[in-house]
Amino acid sequence: MTIPSNLSHKIEAGERISSEEALALFKEVDLMTLGQWANQLNQRKNQDVISYVVDRNINYTNVCVLRCKFCAFRADKGATNSWEHTHAEIDEKIEELLKAGGTQILMQGGHHPDFKLDYYLNLLSHIKAKYPQVTIHAFSPPELHHIARLCKLSYQQLLSELKKAGLDSIPGGGAEILNDKIRRELSAGKCSAAQWLEVCETAHQLGIQGSATMMFGHIETLEDRIQHMNLLRTLQDRTQGFFAFIPWTFVPGNSPLNLASVGGHDYLKTLAVSRIFMDNFKNIQISWLTQGIKLAQVAIYFGGNDMGSTLLEENVVRSTGVGNKTTVDELCRVITQAGKIPRQRNTFYQYLHN
């Protein structure tokens, strides 16, 4: 089926397309044409710069009351493979980050059954007092929902307290696919789609920006992916609180969900459609962690303008058995080889080191 000429004209003109038109791109347009359009749109917003951030993931605990089918990371409280990092252990990790020229910690954990508000306030206050130069990008919306429910606080009360203690921004983890039927199947007990969005909107209203993610390639349909992106695009219209969209693929590995991996064709197509459909997002992040550095280099020409983090430490995806790693030197090399300009950024996508 030939794509209608009015749709190709809309895309080339940078006009907003509908959900139905985005679905048509998935089903009826070849990968290379999508890549060409996505690259043109990205070029207008970000020129030849491909950014990256030097950060460290700190998973302060892997204790979690949930049993998400895609997760190989969680552990029961008291299990031999569980951990709860002390402040001293977290300090040691931050010292290593600073030695590597890093600016950000991405801090996420499980849904711990016992950690109350004072635990999180003490953790943030400790880090901010000792390392004021480090940006604390922490606590995904499902974690925040869990803490709020455990402590009987509204999202606004919780986020206000966390911000005062030092929270700078929130990661968009735990979105998976924003469809409650899928969420009940994959991650029963985790916050609903509406609650995920409400946490983000409340944070944005309080001046706490964050990222948005989509984990795809499991039980969802193409229609579900478009619905997910449309929910994010609609919220972004209201708040402008997301600084980036990060689509990444489900990694089977050691997780309980026995499915095959998504291939590079589907990944690149989804990345390109994201760039075309999510017209109010300046930054679309490439996932070298799940796709490997070689496909990440190709993704530069399919709408991605950011390589994400160097990830001095990462435990969630690696617990599935994926061993992809990179360095600043390697990221800069693959970006330069692709004909682009590597630039280090901070959490808020501001370039560093002019």
Salt bridges, closest charged atoms under 4 A:
GLU21 OE1 - LYS10 NZ 3.04
ASP48 OD1 - LYS340 NZ 3.28
ASP76 OD1 - ARG67 NH2 2.93
ASP76 OD1 - ARG74 NH2 2.54
GLU84 OE2 - LYS77 NZ 3.43
GLU84 OE2 - HIS112 NE2 2.73
GLU89 OE1 - HIS85 ND1 3.34
ASP91 OD1 - HIS126 NE2 2.77
ASP91 OD2 - LYS130 NZ 3.06
GLU96 OE1 - ARG56 NH1 2.36
ASP114 OD2 - LYS77 NZ 3.61
GLU161 OE2 - LYS164 NZ 3.23
ASP168 OD2 - LYS128 NZ 2.61
GLU176 OE1 - LYS190 NZ 3.11
GLU185 OE2 - LYS69 NZ 2.94
GLU201 OE1 - ARG238 NH2 2.85
GLU220 OE1 - HIS218 ND1 3.35
GLU220 OE2 - ARG225 NE 2.81
GLU223 OE2 - LYS27 NZ 3.03
ASP237 OD2 - ARG16 NH1 2.76
ASP266 OD1 - ARG225 NH1 2.83
ASP279 OD1 - ARG16 NH2 2.85
ASP306 OD1 - ARG345 NE 2.64
GLU313 OE1 - ARG56 NH2 2.79
GLU313 OE1 - LYS93 NZ 3.03
GLU330 OE2 - ARG333 NH2 3.71
